[in-house]
């Protein structure tokens, strides 16, 4: 479920955002999401699992950044 909170923090869950879209968003002055009004929430749902895409060359470094109790699954 894609959603955005009152502070404009966006959650695109279920792996629906491609790694290159993430890179473009991070390097842009503006990033525009078009969402139906039903997707606007007071706060983001903490129960929604997050997909984290990692470029293969960065896997080892990325794993070290997460707390030890983080469950990681590789697809």
WOQUI-V481142 format. One record per residue. N is the residue number from 1. RES is the residue in one letter. OMEGA is omega as a letter, one per 30 degrees, with the letter a starting at -180 (NA if undefined). D_CENTER is the distance of its C-alpha to the mean C-alpha in Angstrom with 1 decimal. Layout:
n=N res=RES omega=OMEGA d_center=D_CENTER
n=N res=RES omega=OMEGA d_center=D_CENTER
This chain:
n=1 res=X omega=l d_center=11.5
n=2 res=X omega=l d_center=9.8
n=3 res=X omega=l d_center=10.8
n=4 res=X omega=a d_center=11.4
n=5 res=X omega=a d_center=13.6
n=6 res=X omega=l d_center=16.8
n=7 res=X omega=l d_center=15.5
n=8 res=X omega=l d_center=13.2
n=9 res=X omega=a d_center=9.9
n=10 res=X omega=l d_center=7.7
n=11 res=X omega=l d_center=5.6
n=12 res=X omega=a d_center=5.5
n=13 res=X omega=l d_center=6.5
n=14 res=X omega=l d_center=9.1
n=15 res=X omega=a d_center=8.0
n=16 res=X omega=l d_center=8.9
n=17 res=X omega=a d_center=7.5
n=18 res=X omega=a d_center=9.9
n=19 res=X omega=a d_center=9.9
n=20 res=X omega=l d_center=12.5
n=21 res=X omega=l d_center=10.7
n=22 res=X omega=a d_center=8.2
n=23 res=X omega=l d_center=11.6
n=24 res=X omega=a d_center=13.3
n=25 res=X omega=a d_center=11.1
n=26 res=X omega=a d_center=11.5
n=27 res=X omega=a d_center=15.1
n=28 res=X omega=l d_center=16.0
n=29 res=X omega=l d_center=17.9
n=30 res=X omega=l d_center=16.6
n=31 res=X omega=a d_center=13.7
n=32 res=X omega=l d_center=14.8
n=33 res=X omega=l d_center=13.2
n=34 res=X omega=a d_center=16.0
n=35 res=X omega=l d_center=15.6
n=36 res=X omega=a d_center=18.5
n=37 res=X omega=l d_center=19.7
n=38 res=X omega=a d_center=19.0
n=39 res=X omega=l d_center=15.3
n=40 res=X omega=a d_center=16.1
n=41 res=X omega=l d_center=16.1
n=42 res=X omega=l d_center=17.8
n=43 res=X omega=l d_center=15.0
n=44 res=X omega=a d_center=11.7
n=45 res=X omega=a d_center=12.7
n=46 res=X omega=a d_center=12.3
n=47 res=X omega=a d_center=13.5
n=48 res=X omega=l d_center=10.7
n=49 res=X omega=a d_center=9.7
n=50 res=X omega=l d_center=6.3
n=51 res=X omega=l d_center=6.4
n=52 res=X omega=l d_center=6.6
n=53 res=X omega=a d_center=8.7
n=54 res=X omega=l d_center=11.5
n=55 res=X omega=a d_center=14.5
n=56 res=X omega=a d_center=17.6
n=57 res=X omega=a d_center=19.5
n=58 res=X omega=a d_center=17.0
n=59 res=X omega=a d_center=16.6
n=60 res=X omega=l d_center=19.3
n=61 res=X omega=a d_center=18.2
n=62 res=X omega=a d_center=14.6
n=63 res=X omega=a d_center=16.1
n=64 res=X omega=a d_center=18.4
n=65 res=X omega=a d_center=15.7
n=66 res=X omega=l d_center=14.6
n=67 res=X omega=a d_center=17.2
n=68 res=X omega=a d_center=19.9
n=69 res=X omega=l d_center=19.3
n=70 res=X omega=l d_center=15.7
n=71 res=X omega=l d_center=16.0
n=72 res=X omega=l d_center=14.8
n=73 res=X omega=l d_center=15.4
n=74 res=X omega=l d_center=16.1
n=75 res=X omega=NA d_center=16.5
